[in-house]
Amino acid sequence: MTVAILVFGRSAAAREQAVADALKEGPPGTVSIILEGLPDGTDRLAAAAATMQATIVRIAPGCICCTGNLPMRVTLNRLLRARPERLFIGVADARHVDGIRAFLSQPPYDALLTLSMIDAG
């Protein structure tokens, strides 16, 4: 079962730094990362991701539990085919975390994922 970690915080930089820190501290293994929105110009994940098998995907900003649900579902399904040990999902708007948790708690994801969260401040 894949451990899915929802990462939310006030800025893209804070979310990406939280993922980079978790990659450094966590166990080795395959990792997939879905980031909502554009980077701020600094690549915080490259060094941490280079030490392991990591796939990083960016999706357009927008509510990934509502209007952006289709791109999120397609991206998620594609990444889950590779059976990553950990999956980080960077959420641009913390107000939508409950909706995303509900989405990921429904079939088929409830049988594939164990949910966790990181508050990047």
N, C-alpha and C positions, 0 to 999 in steps of 0.2 A: 504494500500500500504506500502511496506517495504522501509525504507530509507537505501539505500546502500551507504556506505562511503568507497571510495578508499583511502587507506593510503599508502603513498610512502615516501621513505627517504633513506638515504645513508646506513643504517645498519638495520639488523633485530632487534637489541636492541632498536633503535630509533623508529621503526615502532610499535613494541610491547608496548613500553612505551606510545606512542601516543594513542593507542587503550585503554590501561589501564586508562589513564587520561580521555579519552572520556567516558569510562564506569562509572567512579566515578562522573563525572559532569553531565552526561546525565540523562534522565528520566528512572525510573525503567521499566522493561518489558523484554520480551524475546529478546535474542540477539544471533546471529550466527556470528562466526568469522572464516574466511578462511585466513590462513597464508601461504604464498609461501616460501618454504625453511625450513631449520632446525633451531631450537633455538640455542642461543649462550651458553646455559647452565644455564641461570638464568630465572626463571619463573616469569615474570613481570605481567602476567595476572591472576594468580591463585586467589589472594586476591580480585581483582576487580570482577572477574567472579563468585566467590563464593557467592557474595551477591545478585545475580540475576540468572535467568534461562539463562545460557549461554552455547552454544555448540561451542567448539573450534576444528577446523579441520586443519590439515597441509597437503599441497600438495607438490609434488616434485618441486624443482626449475626448471624453464624453462619458456619460454614465454607463459603466460596463454592466450594470445590472438592469438597465432600461434601454435607452436608445442605442447604446453600443453593445448590446447583448450578442448580436449575431457575430461581429468581428471577434468578440471575446470567446464565444463558444467555438468558433472555427479554429482560432489560435490555440485554445486550450485542448481541444480534441487532437489537433495535430501534434502538440507537444507530449500529450499523455500516451500517444502510441509508442514513444521511445521509453516509457516507464521510468521517468526520472525518480531518484530517491527523494529529492526535495524540489518543490516548486514554489518560487517566490512570485507574488502578484503585488506589484506596486500600484496602489490606488491613489489617484490624484485628489479625491474629495472624501474625507473621512465620514461625511454624512451618509455615504452609500455603503459603508462596511456591512451594516446589518442586511441590506438587500443582497449584497454579494455573498455573504455567509449563507443566506437562505437559498440562493441560487445554487451554490456549491454543495448544499446539504440535501439536494433533491437527486433522484435517479437521473442519470447513471453515476453522477459524481460522488454520491454518498458511499458507494461501494468501492470507489477508487482512491478517495482522499481522506486524510485525517487533517482537520483544520487547526491552525494556530494563528497568532497575530503578533505583530511587532508595532508598537507606537513609536514612530521616529520623531515625535515631538512636533 
